[in-house]
Amino acid sequence: MKAVSKYWAIMTTQFQTSLAYPAEILGRSLILLPFMWIFYQLWRVTYASAGTATINGLSLSNTMWYLVLTETIELSHPRPGLVISESVKDGSIAYTLNKPYDFLLYHFSNAMGETLFRGAINILIGSTIVWWLAGAAPNPLGWLLVLPTMIGAWTLNFCISAFIGLAAFSIEDISALQWIYQKLAFVLGGLLIPLDFYPGWLQTICKLLPFAAISYEPARLFIAPTITKFLVVFGMQAAWIMGIGLLLTIVYRRGLRQLAVNGG
């Protein structure tokens, strides 16, 4: 319980820090307004050109609510990999490693404290504009079921991003690796285009990868919520988190042996 309270304190401290600068967070979140407006115009024309109210089972309203969920998930989390990389390059990691807490859990708690505040602002702004453009959310149950999976999505993203960040122990600058990961998540995770619109063979491949558990699956659950689907999505996320988390811990412990601290 002492360990839990320690990391809870780190998370709440970061959350309170975010509250101290609400205008900055709000300014970043306002980018959702032009995003959702542009997406609505593009998909409205797409559906009109197709001459149908639904494409692969998704209506225009479904697609817009799907996109507001994926954008909220993506825009709300920080980049822990880049934070770790910068701390290696400037030497500040030496101070973090000497503190009486686990390095990875510290970064996770810190990231989640910021993510929760950003997520609340993003979903409020995003859902407001989509409600105005495309109508109410398909099913109120979706709000209840999607929240735990959004936490799971952010946790899984942290594991992958931190795993990339640990490469800084060897190569220091991981910006290229982070860029590659981000683009793979965009395309294979269904961030901008639902996987339902992909060819069948590509859908099958994408759904086997962790990217879909971060973006596509929570958003798809939101627009078509069922308890069975929730259990499947949450179980998928838990399996990926445990697998990548275990690998992350092993790589971290081995990486410490070859870490060269600069600056400081």
Secondary structure as the mmCIF struct_conf table of DSSP 4:
data_model
#
loop_
_struct_conf.conf_type_id
_struct_conf.id
_struct_conf.beg_label_comp_id
_struct_conf.beg_label_asym_id
_struct_conf.beg_label_seq_id
_struct_conf.end_label_comp_id
_struct_conf.end_label_asym_id
_struct_conf.end_label_seq_id
HELX_RH_AL_P HELX_RH_AL_P1 LYS A 2 ALA A 20
HELX_RH_AL_P HELX_RH_AL_P2 PRO A 22 SER A 29
TURN_TY1_P TURN_TY1_P1 LEU A 30 ILE A 31
HELX_RH_AL_P HELX_RH_AL_P3 LEU A 32 ALA A 50
TURN_TY1_P TURN_TY1_P2 GLY A 51 GLY A 51
BEND BEND1 ALA A 53 ALA A 53
STRN STRN1 THR A 54 ILE A 55
TURN_TY1_P TURN_TY1_P3 ASN A 56 GLY A 57
STRN STRN2 LEU A 58 SER A 59
HELX_RH_AL_P HELX_RH_AL_P4 LEU A 60 SER A 76
BEND BEND2 HIS A 77 HIS A 77
HELX_RH_AL_P HELX_RH_AL_P5 PRO A 80 ASP A 90
BEND BEND3 GLY A 91 GLY A 91
TURN_TY1_P TURN_TY1_P4 SER A 92 SER A 92
HELX_RH_AL_P HELX_RH_AL_P6 ILE A 93 LEU A 97
TURN_TY1_P TURN_TY1_P5 ASN A 98 ASN A 98
BEND BEND4 LYS A 99 TYR A 101
HELX_RH_AL_P HELX_RH_AL_P7 PHE A 103 ALA A 134
BEND BEND5 ALA A 136 ALA A 136
BEND BEND6 PRO A 138 PRO A 138
TURN_TY1_P TURN_TY1_P6 PRO A 140 PRO A 140
HELX_RH_AL_P HELX_RH_AL_P8 LEU A 141 GLY A 165
TURN_TY1_P TURN_TY1_P7 LEU A 166 ALA A 167
HELX_RH_AL_P HELX_RH_AL_P9 ALA A 168 ILE A 171
BEND BEND7 GLU A 172 GLU A 172
HELX_RH_AL_P HELX_RH_AL_P10 SER A 175 LEU A 188
TURN_TY1_P TURN_TY1_P8 GLY A 189 GLY A 190
BEND BEND8 LEU A 191 ILE A 193
HELX_RH_3T_P HELX_RH_3T_P1 LEU A 195 PHE A 197
BEND BEND9 TYR A 198 TYR A 198
HELX_RH_AL_P HELX_RH_AL_P11 GLY A 200 LYS A 207
TURN_TY1_P TURN_TY1_P9 LEU A 208 LEU A 208
BEND BEND10 LEU A 209 LEU A 209
HELX_RH_AL_P HELX_RH_AL_P12 PRO A 210 ILE A 214
TURN_TY1_P TURN_TY1_P10 SER A 215 SER A 215
HELX_RH_AL_P HELX_RH_AL_P13 TYR A 216 ILE A 223
BEND BEND11 ALA A 224 ALA A 224
HELX_RH_AL_P HELX_RH_AL_P14 ILE A 227 GLY A 255
HELX_RH_3T_P HELX_RH_3T_P2 LEU A 256 GLN A 258
#
